């Protein structure tokens, strides 16, 4: 089974990674877990102002901040854990990662670090649910 997990460095995305690991443990065959971190693309003109090298460094730092907590939570996982660091619109990038890696399920938090507290379902979660045909597990 291939499980895509959306991570953004928030506690709820770490819970999503742990949930994916529990799911993987319950399977007869070893699972592959893809931790997917999506850093939004910069506004037009930013790269020309700060340079490609600086922008790449910023993306790398943001990806590390997003992936590190989930990586730590899955450090002892018996699943094959892989990381995908993407740049783009979060919902579209997650859907593309799930499609490209032939995911069987997508696991994500109900809201991420950018969500307003108290919202039932974040905008990225809502977009993913509306646009995918694979099962999605929302972790609260």
N, C-alpha and C positions, 0 to 999 in steps of 0.2 A: 504494500500500500504506500502511496505517495501522499504526504500531508504537507500542505503549504500553510505556514504560520506567518501572519502579519505581525511585525514587531516595530515598535517605535521608541523603545526605552522606558515606557511607562510600566507601572506595576501591573496594570491589567493585561498588557501584552506579555509580560512574564508569566502571568496566570494562564494565558492562552498557550504559551509554549509548554508549560507543565501539563496542561490538559492534553495537548497533542502527544506528549511523552507517555501519559497514562494510556491513551488510546493505542499507541504503538506497542506498549507492553502487553496489552490484551490480545494482540494478534498472534496467530500461529507462525506466520512468516515475519522475518525482520522487515521493519518499515524504513522508509526514507523520509526524513523531515527536512523541509526547506524553510529556513528562517529568512523571511523577505523583509528588507528594510528599504523604504522608498523615501528618498530625499527630494522634495519638490524642486523642479527646475527653477533657475533664477529668473527674475524679471528681464525682459529684453533690454539689452544694453549693459547689463551688469558685467558680463564676461569681457566685453571690450574695454570696460573701465578698469577692472582689477586684474585681468589677464587669465588665460586658461589655466596656468599652473596654480594660481591662487584659488581659483574656483574648484579645481580638482582637489586641492588640499582641504578646502571647506567641506566638500562632499565626503571626503574620506573621514574627516573628524566627525561629521554628523552620523555617518554610517556606523562608525565605531561606537559612538554614544548610544545608538539605537540597538545594535546587535549585542554589545557586551553583557547586559543583564540576562538576556535569554540564553546566550552562550554559557554563562556561568550556571544558570538553572539546569541546563541540559548536559553539563560537563560529564556526568556519569551515565548518561543514557546509552543504552545498548543499540539504539537506532542509528542509522547512518545519517548524521546531521550535516547539512550543507548550508552555506550562507549565500544569499543573493543580495548584492548592494546595487540598487537601481536608482535612476534619476528620472523623475517625471511626475505625472499626475498620479496620486496614490492609488485610487480605485482602478484606474485603467492599467497601471503597472502591475498591481496584484493579480488582476484578471489575466493579463498577458503571461505572468510568471506561472500561474496555475495551468493555463492552456499549454504553454511551451514545455512544461515539465510533466504534462499529463497527470495532473493531480487528481486524486480520488476524493479528496475533501479539503476544504479551506477552513482554517481555524483562526479566529480573530477576536479581539476584545470588542466590547459593546461601544466603547469610545476610547479615543486615544488621548495623548497629552494635550492636543489642541482643543478638545471638546469642552464645552461649558458644563460645569458640574450640574447634575440633575437631569440632563438630557437622556432619554431612554436609549436611543440608538444614534450613534454618530453618523455624520454624513458619508464617510468612507464606507462604513458598514452597510448603510442603506443602499448606496450605489452598487456595491458588490452583490448584495442579495438580489437587487433588481435586475442585474445584468448577467448573472451566471446561471449555468444549468447543472453545475456540480453542487453537491451538498455543502452547506456552510454551517459551521458551529460557531455561535456567538457566546463568548465567555464574559461573565459579569464579575 
